[in-house]
Amino acid sequence: MARLEEGSLGEGPGIEPERALLVGVEPLQAVGRRSLRELMLLAQTAGVSPVGVLVQVMCKPHPVYFLGRGKLRELMEECSRREADLVIFNRPLTSIQHRNLVDALDRKVLDRTELILDIFGQHARTREGKLQVELARLTYELPRLVGRGYMMSRIGGGRRGGVGVRGPGEPQLATERRHIERRVRRLHQELDEIKERRDTERAERRRRGMPLVSLVGYTNAGKSTLLNALTGADDVSMDDQLFETLDPTVRRVSLADGYQALVSDTVGFIQDLPHSLIAAFRATLEEVIQADLLVHVVDAADPYAEGQMESVNSVLMNLGAEELPTLLVLNKWDRASTRNRARELLARLPDALPISALTGEGLDELRRRMADALTDRLIPTTARVPYDHLDLVQLVRRRGRLLSEEYRSDHVWIEAELDSETLARLAPYLTSE
């Protein structure tokens, strides 16, 4: 199997991008839908140049060659005719399918999961992100070592940097397996250490009394653009490509009535997000699990928006976050407002809020709804706060709604609406007055 490393696909200095044929197996009712369109976008994001698409209509892939033998011959002819360096399949390949395809095509072969792993490898910027991608890649590789033509060198280098397609013998595969298993154990240890630090940071945020809002959504739905728009900054990378954000970004945002919250931008989801990626990025995705509120960002201009919403909801369920309070926003409304499909989507989702992170349309209403959703869970209370604990009054202003305050001889009397954690901090000073 080809080892996926950072920068392993696409262009290098002075080297033209690899030419790829995209291959899919689809049931009749799904032909022409988003699977292969999305595969093309993934290939382009990885820096590959798609030169053709080949589809076989059948319910499930052939167990030996993924394709039927006739379609395989057609694929071999297309590879030669289009001078393809690489063949990418829209579903996971078994070790037997991969080995047989490499032997038959005499070219590099990738499946959709490997392609996504390569993109993640290119986009990971922090140490944590790189460790998570490596763990996901090795976890995917490990069960596929035996029985596959395992390429020991990296995938890419462009058209002039081709590699052989025959794998090593079994003894070398056994050695490689042991090496991968040791590395996986070490990666788990390092990521556990990072998780402990992240938990400490999260606990400190809680102590300071800031609610957390997580932006979730399909990849390239505009979450990073929205975070920049809410903060009035432009320090969050927001290139128009899939999986631009891998490392979580947290910024303070002012909402309605002076209420403040921390807003986290998270990795984008995708249809059938590989389980190895969900597992490897679980520590990062805990920003979603620990959130007080989710803002589900949908690309209203995408014709497959409803299917993308289903994919996001599936991942949230996998994470155990499906019950969290959620606001649904239809982003890119400036591009979608004239389309009947977008208006039909809004009609079916009357609680959704149309916005444009790019133009600012609907952002004031979004801030208001975010503040309302965060304060809906607040508990009415009164307290006498001593003057030597005025920091608690500031905590109430940040975390809850301070309805009134009165400065008396030895304390500040406050009436407020607070969440349970802040209420616990004020427990010694609560009163029924």
Contacts in CASP RR format, 6 or more apart in sequence:
PFRMAT RR
TARGET T0000
AUTHOR 0000-0000-0000
METHOD contacts of the structure
MODEL  1
MARLEEGSLGEGPGIEPERALLVGVEPLQAVGRRSLRELMLLAQTAGVSP
VGVLVQVMCKPHPVYFLGRGKLRELMEECSRREADLVIFNRPLTSIQHRN
LVDALDRKVLDRTELILDIFGQHARTREGKLQVELARLTYELPRLVGRGY
MMSRIGGGRRGGVGVRGPGEPQLATERRHIERRVRRLHQELDEIKERRDT
ERAERRRRGMPLVSLVGYTNAGKSTLLNALTGADDVSMDDQLFETLDPTV
RRVSLADGYQALVSDTVGFIQDLPHSLIAAFRATLEEVIQADLLVHVVDA
ADPYAEGQMESVNSVLMNLGAEELPTLLVLNKWDRASTRNRARELLARLP
DALPISALTGEGLDELRRRMADALTDRLIPTTARVPYDHLDLVQLVRRRG
RLLSEEYRSDHVWIEAELDSETLARLAPYLTSE
1 95 0 8 1.000
1 98 0 8 1.000
1 114 0 8 1.000
1 141 0 8 1.000
1 144 0 8 1.000
1 145 0 8 1.000
1 148 0 8 1.000
1 149 0 8 1.000
1 150 0 8 1.000
1 151 0 8 1.000
2 8 0 8 1.000
2 108 0 8 1.000
2 109 0 8 1.000
2 110 0 8 1.000
2 114 0 8 1.000
2 151 0 8 1.000
2 154 0 8 1.000
2 155 0 8 1.000
3 137 0 8 1.000
3 141 0 8 1.000
3 151 0 8 1.000
3 152 0 8 1.000
3 153 0 8 1.000
3 154 0 8 1.000
3 155 0 8 1.000
4 114 0 8 1.000
4 117 0 8 1.000
4 118 0 8 1.000
4 121 0 8 1.000
4 137 0 8 1.000
4 154 0 8 1.000
4 155 0 8 1.000
5 121 0 8 1.000
5 154 0 8 1.000
5 155 0 8 1.000
6 121 0 8 1.000
6 122 0 8 1.000
6 124 0 8 1.000
6 130 0 8 1.000
6 133 0 8 1.000
7 118 0 8 1.000
7 121 0 8 1.000
7 122 0 8 1.000
7 156 0 8 1.000
8 118 0 8 1.000
8 121 0 8 1.000
8 122 0 8 1.000
8 154 0 8 1.000
8 155 0 8 1.000
8 156 0 8 1.000
9 18 0 8 1.000
9 46 0 8 1.000
9 47 0 8 1.000
9 48 0 8 1.000
9 86 0 8 1.000
9 115 0 8 1.000
9 118 0 8 1.000
9 122 0 8 1.000
9 155 0 8 1.000
9 156 0 8 1.000
10 17 0 8 1.000
10 18 0 8 1.000
10 46 0 8 1.000
10 47 0 8 1.000
10 48 0 8 1.000
10 156 0 8 1.000
10 157 0 8 1.000
10 158 0 8 1.000
11 17 0 8 1.000
11 47 0 8 1.000
11 158 0 8 1.000
12 157 0 8 1.000
12 158 0 8 1.000
15 157 0 8 1.000
15 158 0 8 1.000
15 159 0 8 1.000
15 160 0 8 1.000
15 161 0 8 1.000
16 49 0 8 1.000
16 158 0 8 1.000
16 159 0 8 1.000
17 47 0 8 1.000
17 48 0 8 1.000
17 49 0 8 1.000
17 158 0 8 1.000
17 159 0 8 1.000
18 47 0 8 1.000
18 48 0 8 1.000
18 49 0 8 1.000
18 85 0 8 1.000
18 86 0 8 1.000
18 108 0 8 1.000
18 156 0 8 1.000
18 157 0 8 1.000
18 158 0 8 1.000
18 159 0 8 1.000
19 48 0 8 1.000
19 49 0 8 1.000
19 51 0 8 1.000
19 82 0 8 1.000
19 83 0 8 1.000
19 84 0 8 1.000
19 85 0 8 1.000
19 86 0 8 1.000
19 159 0 8 1.000
20 43 0 8 1.000
20 48 0 8 1.000
20 49 0 8 1.000
20 50 0 8 1.000
20 51 0 8 1.000
20 84 0 8 1.000
20 85 0 8 1.000
20 86 0 8 1.000
20 87 0 8 1.000
20 88 0 8 1.000
21 50 0 8 1.000
21 51 0 8 1.000
21 52 0 8 1.000
21 53 0 8 1.000
21 54 0 8 1.000
21 75 0 8 1.000
21 78 0 8 1.000
21 79 0 8 1.000
21 82 0 8 1.000
21 84 0 8 1.000
21 86 0 8 1.000
21 87 0 8 1.000
21 88 0 8 1.000
22 36 0 8 1.000
22 39 0 8 1.000
22 40 0 8 1.000
22 43 0 8 1.000
22 50 0 8 1.000
22 52 0 8 1.000
22 53 0 8 1.000
22 54 0 8 1.000
22 88 0 8 1.000
22 90 0 8 1.000
23 53 0 8 1.000
23 54 0 8 1.000
23 55 0 8 1.000
23 56 0 8 1.000
23 66 0 8 1.000
23 67 0 8 1.000
23 75 0 8 1.000
23 87 0 8 1.000
23 88 0 8 1.000
23 89 0 8 1.000
23 90 0 8 1.000
24 35 0 8 1.000
24 36 0 8 1.000
24 39 0 8 1.000
24 53 0 8 1.000
24 54 0 8 1.000
24 55 0 8 1.000
24 56 0 8 1.000
24 89 0 8 1.000
24 90 0 8 1.000
24 91 0 8 1.000
25 55 0 8 1.000
25 56 0 8 1.000
25 58 0 8 1.000
25 60 0 8 1.000
25 61 0 8 1.000
25 62 0 8 1.000
25 66 0 8 1.000
25 67 0 8 1.000
25 90 0 8 1.000
25 91 0 8 1.000
26 32 0 8 1.000
26 33 0 8 1.000
26 35 0 8 1.000
26 36 0 8 1.000
26 55 0 8 1.000
26 56 0 8 1.000
26 57 0 8 1.000
26 90 0 8 1.000
27 57 0 8 1.000
27 58 0 8 1.000
27 59 0 8 1.000
28 57 0 8 1.000
31 55 0 8 1.000
31 57 0 8 1.000
32 55 0 8 1.000
33 304 0 8 1.000
34 271 0 8 1.000
34 304 0 8 1.000
34 307 0 8 1.000
35 90 0 8 1.000
35 271 0 8 1.000
36 53 0 8 1.000
36 55 0 8 1.000
36 90 0 8 1.000
38 270 0 8 1.000
38 271 0 8 1.000
39 88 0 8 1.000
39 90 0 8 1.000
39 112 0 8 1.000
39 115 0 8 1.000
40 50 0 8 1.000
40 53 0 8 1.000
41 242 0 8 1.000
42 112 0 8 1.000
42 115 0 8 1.000
42 116 0 8 1.000
42 119 0 8 1.000
42 242 0 8 1.000
43 49 0 8 1.000
43 50 0 8 1.000
43 88 0 8 1.000
43 115 0 8 1.000
44 50 0 8 1.000
45 119 0 8 1.000
45 241 0 8 1.000
45 242 0 8 1.000
45 243 0 8 1.000
46 115 0 8 1.000
46 118 0 8 1.000
46 119 0 8 1.000
46 122 0 8 1.000
48 86 0 8 1.000
48 88 0 8 1.000
51 82 0 8 1.000
51 83 0 8 1.000
51 84 0 8 1.000
52 78 0 8 1.000
52 82 0 8 1.000
54 71 0 8 1.000
54 74 0 8 1.000
54 75 0 8 1.000
54 78 0 8 1.000
56 67 0 8 1.000
56 68 0 8 1.000
56 71 0 8 1.000
58 68 0 8 1.000
61 67 0 8 1.000
61 91 0 8 1.000
61 97 0 8 1.000
62 68 0 8 1.000
62 97 0 8 1.000
63 94 0 8 1.000
63 96 0 8 1.000
63 97 0 8 1.000
64 96 0 8 1.000
64 97 0 8 1.000
64 100 0 8 1.000
65 72 0 8 1.000
65 97 0 8 1.000
65 100 0 8 1.000
65 101 0 8 1.000
65 104 0 8 1.000
66 89 0 8 1.000
66 91 0 8 1.000
66 93 0 8 1.000
66 97 0 8 1.000
66 101 0 8 1.000
67 75 0 8 1.000
72 104 0 8 1.000
75 87 0 8 1.000
75 105 0 8 1.000
76 104 0 8 1.000
76 105 0 8 1.000
78 84 0 8 1.000
79 87 0 8 1.000
79 105 0 8 1.000
79 107 0 8 1.000
84 107 0 8 1.000
85 107 0 8 1.000
85 108 0 8 1.000
85 158 0 8 1.000
85 159 0 8 1.000
85 162 0 8 1.000
86 107 0 8 1.000
86 108 0 8 1.000
86 109 0 8 1.000
86 110 0 8 1.000
86 155 0 8 1.000
87 101 0 8 1.000
87 105 0 8 1.000
87 107 0 8 1.000
87 108 0 8 1.000
87 109 0 8 1.000
87 110 0 8 1.000
88 109 0 8 1.000
88 110 0 8 1.000
88 111 0 8 1.000
88 112 0 8 1.000
88 115 0 8 1.000
89 101 0 8 1.000
89 109 0 8 1.000
89 110 0 8 1.000
89 111 0 8 1.000
89 112 0 8 1.000
90 111 0 8 1.000
90 112 0 8 1.000
91 111 0 8 1.000
91 112 0 8 1.000
92 111 0 8 1.000
92 112 0 8 1.000
92 113 0 8 1.000
93 101 0 8 1.000
93 109 0 8 1.000
93 111 0 8 1.000
94 144 0 8 1.000
95 143 0 8 1.000
95 144 0 8 1.000
95 145 0 8 1.000
95 146 0 8 1.000
95 147 0 8 1.000
95 148 0 8 1.000
96 147 0 8 1.000
98 109 0 8 1.000
98 111 0 8 1.000
98 144 0 8 1.000
98 148 0 8 1.000
98 149 0 8 1.000
99 147 0 8 1.000
99 148 0 8 1.000
99 149 0 8 1.000
101 109 0 8 1.000
102 108 0 8 1.000
102 109 0 8 1.000
102 148 0 8 1.000
102 149 0 8 1.000
102 165 0 8 1.000
103 165 0 8 1.000
106 165 0 8 1.000
107 165 0 8 1.000
108 151 0 8 1.000
108 155 0 8 1.000
108 156 0 8 1.000
108 162 0 8 1.000
108 163 0 8 1.000
108 165 0 8 1.000
110 118 0 8 1.000
110 155 0 8 1.000
112 272 0 8 1.000
113 140 0 8 1.000
113 274 0 8 1.000
113 276 0 8 1.000
114 140 0 8 1.000
116 243 0 8 1.000
116 270 0 8 1.000
116 273 0 8 1.000
116 274 0 8 1.000
116 277 0 8 1.000
117 133 0 8 1.000
117 136 0 8 1.000
117 137 0 8 1.000
117 140 0 8 1.000
117 274 0 8 1.000
117 276 0 8 1.000
117 277 0 8 1.000
118 155 0 8 1.000
119 242 0 8 1.000
119 243 0 8 1.000
120 133 0 8 1.000
120 136 0 8 1.000
120 243 0 8 1.000
120 246 0 8 1.000
120 277 0 8 1.000
121 130 0 8 1.000
121 133 0 8 1.000
121 137 0 8 1.000
123 243 0 8 1.000
123 244 0 8 1.000
123 246 0 8 1.000
124 130 0 8 1.000
124 132 0 8 1.000
124 133 0 8 1.000
124 246 0 8 1.000
124 247 0 8 1.000
125 246 0 8 1.000
125 247 0 8 1.000
126 247 0 8 1.000
127 194 0 8 1.000
128 191 0 8 1.000
128 194 0 8 1.000
128 247 0 8 1.000
128 283 0 8 1.000
128 284 0 8 1.000
129 246 0 8 1.000
129 247 0 8 1.000
129 284 0 8 1.000
131 187 0 8 1.000
131 190 0 8 1.000
131 191 0 8 1.000
131 194 0 8 1.000
132 191 0 8 1.000
132 246 0 8 1.000
132 280 0 8 1.000
132 281 0 8 1.000
132 283 0 8 1.000
132 284 0 8 1.000
133 246 0 8 1.000
133 280 0 8 1.000
134 183 0 8 1.000
134 187 0 8 1.000
135 184 0 8 1.000
135 187 0 8 1.000
135 188 0 8 1.000
135 191 0 8 1.000
135 276 0 8 1.000
135 280 0 8 1.000
136 274 0 8 1.000
136 276 0 8 1.000
136 277 0 8 1.000
136 279 0 8 1.000
136 280 0 8 1.000
136 281 0 8 1.000
137 276 0 8 1.000
138 180 0 8 1.000
138 183 0 8 1.000
138 184 0 8 1.000
138 187 0 8 1.000
139 184 0 8 1.000
139 276 0 8 1.000
139 279 0 8 1.000
139 280 0 8 1.000
140 274 0 8 1.000
140 276 0 8 1.000
141 180 0 8 1.000
142 177 0 8 1.000
142 180 0 8 1.000
142 181 0 8 1.000
142 184 0 8 1.000
145 173 0 8 1.000
145 176 0 8 1.000
145 177 0 8 1.000
145 180 0 8 1.000
146 170 0 8 1.000
146 173 0 8 1.000
146 177 0 8 1.000
148 167 0 8 1.000
149 165 0 8 1.000
149 166 0 8 1.000
149 167 0 8 1.000
150 167 0 8 1.000
150 168 0 8 1.000
150 173 0 8 1.000
150 176 0 8 1.000
151 163 0 8 1.000
151 164 0 8 1.000
151 165 0 8 1.000
151 167 0 8 1.000
152 167 0 8 1.000
152 168 0 8 1.000
153 163 0 8 1.000
153 164 0 8 1.000
154 163 0 8 1.000
155 163 0 8 1.000
156 162 0 8 1.000
156 163 0 8 1.000
168 176 0 8 1.000
191 280 0 8 1.000
191 283 0 8 1.000
194 283 0 8 1.000
195 283 0 8 1.000
195 286 0 8 1.000
198 283 0 8 1.000
198 286 0 8 1.000
202 286 0 8 1.000
202 290 0 8 1.000
205 212 0 8 1.000
205 262 0 8 1.000
206 421 0 8 1.000
208 395 0 8 1.000
208 398 0 8 1.000
209 395 0 8 1.000
209 398 0 8 1.000
209 399 0 8 1.000
209 421 0 8 1.000
209 422 0 8 1.000
210 252 0 8 1.000
210 260 0 8 1.000
210 261 0 8 1.000
210 262 0 8 1.000
210 398 0 8 1.000
210 399 0 8 1.000
211 261 0 8 1.000
211 262 0 8 1.000
211 292 0 8 1.000
211 293 0 8 1.000
211 374 0 8 1.000
211 399 0 8 1.000
211 419 0 8 1.000
212 250 0 8 1.000
212 261 0 8 1.000
212 262 0 8 1.000
212 263 0 8 1.000
212 264 0 8 1.000
212 287 0 8 1.000
212 290 0 8 1.000
212 291 0 8 1.000
212 292 0 8 1.000
212 293 0 8 1.000
213 253 0 8 1.000
213 261 0 8 1.000
213 262 0 8 1.000
213 263 0 8 1.000
213 264 0 8 1.000
213 291 0 8 1.000
213 292 0 8 1.000
213 293 0 8 1.000
213 294 0 8 1.000
213 295 0 8 1.000
213 370 0 8 1.000
213 374 0 8 1.000
214 263 0 8 1.000
214 264 0 8 1.000
214 266 0 8 1.000
214 287 0 8 1.000
214 288 0 8 1.000
214 291 0 8 1.000
214 293 0 8 1.000
214 294 0 8 1.000
214 295 0 8 1.000
215 223 0 8 1.000
215 226 0 8 1.000
215 227 0 8 1.000
215 263 0 8 1.000
215 264 0 8 1.000
215 265 0 8 1.000
215 266 0 8 1.000
215 294 0 8 1.000
215 295 0 8 1.000
215 297 0 8 1.000
216 223 0 8 1.000
216 266 0 8 1.000
216 268 0 8 1.000
216 269 0 8 1.000
216 288 0 8 1.000
216 294 0 8 1.000
216 295 0 8 1.000
216 296 0 8 1.000
216 297 0 8 1.000
216 312 0 8 1.000
216 316 0 8 1.000
217 223 0 8 1.000
217 268 0 8 1.000
217 269 0 8 1.000
217 296 0 8 1.000
217 297 0 8 1.000
217 298 0 8 1.000
217 308 0 8 1.000
217 312 0 8 1.000
218 268 0 8 1.000
218 269 0 8 1.000
218 270 0 8 1.000
218 298 0 8 1.000
218 299 0 8 1.000
218 302 0 8 1.000
218 308 0 8 1.000
218 309 0 8 1.000
218 311 0 8 1.000
218 312 0 8 1.000
219 242 0 8 1.000
219 243 0 8 1.000
219 267 0 8 1.000
219 268 0 8 1.000
219 269 0 8 1.000
219 270 0 8 1.000
220 240 0 8 1.000
220 241 0 8 1.000
220 242 0 8 1.000
220 244 0 8 1.000
220 268 0 8 1.000
220 299 0 8 1.000
221 268 0 8 1.000
221 297 0 8 1.000
221 298 0 8 1.000
221 299 0 8 1.000
221 308 0 8 1.000
221 331 0 8 1.000
222 238 0 8 1.000
222 297 0 8 1.000
222 299 0 8 1.000
222 331 0 8 1.000
222 332 0 8 1.000
222 357 0 8 1.000
223 245 0 8 1.000
223 265 0 8 1.000
223 266 0 8 1.000
223 268 0 8 1.000
223 297 0 8 1.000
224 236 0 8 1.000
224 237 0 8 1.000
224 238 0 8 1.000
224 244 0 8 1.000
224 245 0 8 1.000
224 249 0 8 1.000
224 265 0 8 1.000
225 238 0 8 1.000
225 331 0 8 1.000
225 357 0 8 1.000
225 358 0 8 1.000
226 295 0 8 1.000
226 297 0 8 1.000
226 329 0 8 1.000
226 331 0 8 1.000
226 355 0 8 1.000
226 357 0 8 1.000
227 236 0 8 1.000
227 249 0 8 1.000
227 251 0 8 1.000
227 263 0 8 1.000
227 265 0 8 1.000
228 234 0 8 1.000
228 235 0 8 1.000
228 236 0 8 1.000
228 238 0 8 1.000
228 357 0 8 1.000
229 357 0 8 1.000
229 358 0 8 1.000
229 360 0 8 1.000
229 363 0 8 1.000
230 251 0 8 1.000
230 253 0 8 1.000
230 263 0 8 1.000
230 363 0 8 1.000
230 366 0 8 1.000
230 367 0 8 1.000
231 251 0 8 1.000
231 252 0 8 1.000
231 253 0 8 1.000
231 263 0 8 1.000
233 251 0 8 1.000
236 245 0 8 1.000
236 249 0 8 1.000
236 251 0 8 1.000
236 265 0 8 1.000
237 244 0 8 1.000
237 245 0 8 1.000
238 244 0 8 1.000
242 270 0 8 1.000
243 267 0 8 1.000
243 268 0 8 1.000
243 270 0 8 1.000
245 265 0 8 1.000
245 266 0 8 1.000
245 267 0 8 1.000
245 268 0 8 1.000
246 267 0 8 1.000
246 281 0 8 1.000
246 284 0 8 1.000
247 284 0 8 1.000
248 264 0 8 1.000
248 265 0 8 1.000
248 266 0 8 1.000
248 267 0 8 1.000
248 284 0 8 1.000
248 287 0 8 1.000
249 264 0 8 1.000
249 265 0 8 1.000
250 262 0 8 1.000
250 263 0 8 1.000
250 264 0 8 1.000
250 265 0 8 1.000
250 287 0 8 1.000
251 262 0 8 1.000
251 263 0 8 1.000
251 265 0 8 1.000
252 260 0 8 1.000
252 261 0 8 1.000
252 262 0 8 1.000
252 263 0 8 1.000
253 260 0 8 1.000
253 261 0 8 1.000
253 262 0 8 1.000
253 263 0 8 1.000
253 367 0 8 1.000
254 260 0 8 1.000
254 367 0 8 1.000
255 261 0 8 1.000
255 367 0 8 1.000
255 368 0 8 1.000
255 370 0 8 1.000
255 371 0 8 1.000
255 374 0 8 1.000
256 364 0 8 1.000
256 367 0 8 1.000
256 368 0 8 1.000
256 370 0 8 1.000
256 371 0 8 1.000
256 372 0 8 1.000
257 371 0 8 1.000
257 401 0 8 1.000
258 371 0 8 1.000
259 371 0 8 1.000
259 374 0 8 1.000
259 375 0 8 1.000
259 400 0 8 1.000
259 401 0 8 1.000
260 398 0 8 1.000
261 292 0 8 1.000
261 293 0 8 1.000
261 370 0 8 1.000
261 371 0 8 1.000
261 374 0 8 1.000
263 295 0 8 1.000
264 287 0 8 1.000
264 288 0 8 1.000
264 291 0 8 1.000
266 284 0 8 1.000
266 285 0 8 1.000
266 287 0 8 1.000
266 288 0 8 1.000
267 281 0 8 1.000
267 284 0 8 1.000
267 285 0 8 1.000
269 311 0 8 1.000
269 312 0 8 1.000
269 315 0 8 1.000
270 311 0 8 1.000
271 307 0 8 1.000
271 308 0 8 1.000
271 311 0 8 1.000
272 311 0 8 1.000
273 311 0 8 1.000
273 315 0 8 1.000
278 285 0 8 1.000
278 315 0 8 1.000
278 318 0 8 1.000
278 319 0 8 1.000
282 319 0 8 1.000
285 319 0 8 1.000
288 294 0 8 1.000
288 316 0 8 1.000
288 319 0 8 1.000
288 321 0 8 1.000
289 319 0 8 1.000
289 320 0 8 1.000
289 321 0 8 1.000
291 321 0 8 1.000
291 324 0 8 1.000
292 324 0 8 1.000
292 325 0 8 1.000
292 374 0 8 1.000
292 377 0 8 1.000
292 419 0 8 1.000
293 324 0 8 1.000
293 325 0 8 1.000
293 326 0 8 1.000
293 327 0 8 1.000
293 370 0 8 1.000
293 373 0 8 1.000
293 374 0 8 1.000
294 316 0 8 1.000
294 321 0 8 1.000
294 324 0 8 1.000
294 325 0 8 1.000
294 326 0 8 1.000
294 327 0 8 1.000
295 326 0 8 1.000
295 327 0 8 1.000
295 329 0 8 1.000
295 366 0 8 1.000
295 370 0 8 1.000
296 309 0 8 1.000
296 312 0 8 1.000
296 326 0 8 1.000
296 327 0 8 1.000
296 328 0 8 1.000
296 329 0 8 1.000
297 329 0 8 1.000
297 331 0 8 1.000
298 305 0 8 1.000
298 308 0 8 1.000
298 309 0 8 1.000
298 328 0 8 1.000
298 329 0 8 1.000
298 330 0 8 1.000
298 331 0 8 1.000
298 352 0 8 1.000
299 305 0 8 1.000
299 308 0 8 1.000
299 331 0 8 1.000
299 332 0 8 1.000
300 330 0 8 1.000
300 331 0 8 1.000
300 332 0 8 1.000
300 333 0 8 1.000
300 335 0 8 1.000
300 336 0 8 1.000
300 342 0 8 1.000
300 345 0 8 1.000
300 346 0 8 1.000
300 354 0 8 1.000
301 332 0 8 1.000
301 335 0 8 1.000
301 336 0 8 1.000
301 339 0 8 1.000
301 342 0 8 1.000
302 308 0 8 1.000
303 341 0 8 1.000
305 330 0 8 1.000
305 342 0 8 1.000
305 345 0 8 1.000
306 345 0 8 1.000
313 322 0 8 1.000
316 322 0 8 1.000
316 324 0 8 1.000
325 373 0 8 1.000
325 376 0 8 1.000
325 377 0 8 1.000
327 353 0 8 1.000
327 366 0 8 1.000
327 369 0 8 1.000
327 370 0 8 1.000
327 373 0 8 1.000
328 349 0 8 1.000
328 351 0 8 1.000
328 352 0 8 1.000
328 353 0 8 1.000
329 352 0 8 1.000
329 353 0 8 1.000
329 354 0 8 1.000
329 355 0 8 1.000
329 366 0 8 1.000
330 336 0 8 1.000
330 342 0 8 1.000
330 345 0 8 1.000
330 346 0 8 1.000
330 349 0 8 1.000
330 352 0 8 1.000
330 353 0 8 1.000
330 354 0 8 1.000
330 355 0 8 1.000
331 355 0 8 1.000
331 356 0 8 1.000
331 357 0 8 1.000
332 356 0 8 1.000
332 357 0 8 1.000
332 358 0 8 1.000
333 342 0 8 1.000
333 354 0 8 1.000
333 355 0 8 1.000
333 356 0 8 1.000
333 361 0 8 1.000
334 356 0 8 1.000
334 358 0 8 1.000
334 359 0 8 1.000
334 361 0 8 1.000
335 356 0 8 1.000
336 342 0 8 1.000
337 343 0 8 1.000
337 354 0 8 1.000
345 352 0 8 1.000
346 352 0 8 1.000
346 354 0 8 1.000
353 362 0 8 1.000
353 365 0 8 1.000
353 366 0 8 1.000
353 369 0 8 1.000
354 361 0 8 1.000
354 362 0 8 1.000
355 361 0 8 1.000
355 362 0 8 1.000
355 363 0 8 1.000
355 365 0 8 1.000
355 366 0 8 1.000
356 362 0 8 1.000
357 363 0 8 1.000
375 400 0 8 1.000
375 401 0 8 1.000
375 417 0 8 1.000
377 419 0 8 1.000
378 400 0 8 1.000
378 401 0 8 1.000
378 417 0 8 1.000
378 418 0 8 1.000
378 419 0 8 1.000
379 417 0 8 1.000
379 418 0 8 1.000
379 419 0 8 1.000
379 420 0 8 1.000
379 423 0 8 1.000
380 415 0 8 1.000
380 416 0 8 1.000
380 417 0 8 1.000
381 415 0 8 1.000
381 416 0 8 1.000
381 417 0 8 1.000
381 418 0 8 1.000
381 423 0 8 1.000
381 426 0 8 1.000
381 430 0 8 1.000
382 413 0 8 1.000
382 414 0 8 1.000
382 415 0 8 1.000
382 416 0 8 1.000
382 430 0 8 1.000
382 431 0 8 1.000
382 432 0 8 1.000
382 433 0 8 1.000
383 413 0 8 1.000
383 414 0 8 1.000
383 416 0 8 1.000
383 426 0 8 1.000
383 429 0 8 1.000
383 430 0 8 1.000
383 431 0 8 1.000
384 408 0 8 1.000
384 411 0 8 1.000
384 412 0 8 1.000
384 413 0 8 1.000
384 429 0 8 1.000
384 431 0 8 1.000
384 433 0 8 1.000
385 392 0 8 1.000
385 393 0 8 1.000
385 411 0 8 1.000
385 412 0 8 1.000
385 413 0 8 1.000
385 414 0 8 1.000
385 426 0 8 1.000
385 429 0 8 1.000
386 410 0 8 1.000
386 411 0 8 1.000
386 429 0 8 1.000
387 410 0 8 1.000
387 411 0 8 1.000
387 412 0 8 1.000
389 429 0 8 1.000
390 412 0 8 1.000
392 425 0 8 1.000
392 426 0 8 1.000
392 429 0 8 1.000
393 402 0 8 1.000
393 405 0 8 1.000
393 412 0 8 1.000
393 414 0 8 1.000
395 422 0 8 1.000
395 425 0 8 1.000
396 402 0 8 1.000
396 414 0 8 1.000
396 416 0 8 1.000
396 418 0 8 1.000
396 422 0 8 1.000
396 426 0 8 1.000
399 418 0 8 1.000
399 419 0 8 1.000
399 421 0 8 1.000
399 422 0 8 1.000
400 416 0 8 1.000
400 417 0 8 1.000
400 418 0 8 1.000
400 419 0 8 1.000
400 422 0 8 1.000
401 416 0 8 1.000
401 417 0 8 1.000
401 418 0 8 1.000
402 414 0 8 1.000
402 415 0 8 1.000
402 416 0 8 1.000
403 415 0 8 1.000
403 416 0 8 1.000
403 417 0 8 1.000
404 414 0 8 1.000
404 415 0 8 1.000
405 412 0 8 1.000
405 413 0 8 1.000
405 414 0 8 1.000
405 415 0 8 1.000
406 412 0 8 1.000
406 413 0 8 1.000
406 414 0 8 1.000
411 429 0 8 1.000
413 431 0 8 1.000
413 433 0 8 1.000
418 426 0 8 1.000
423 430 0 8 1.000
END
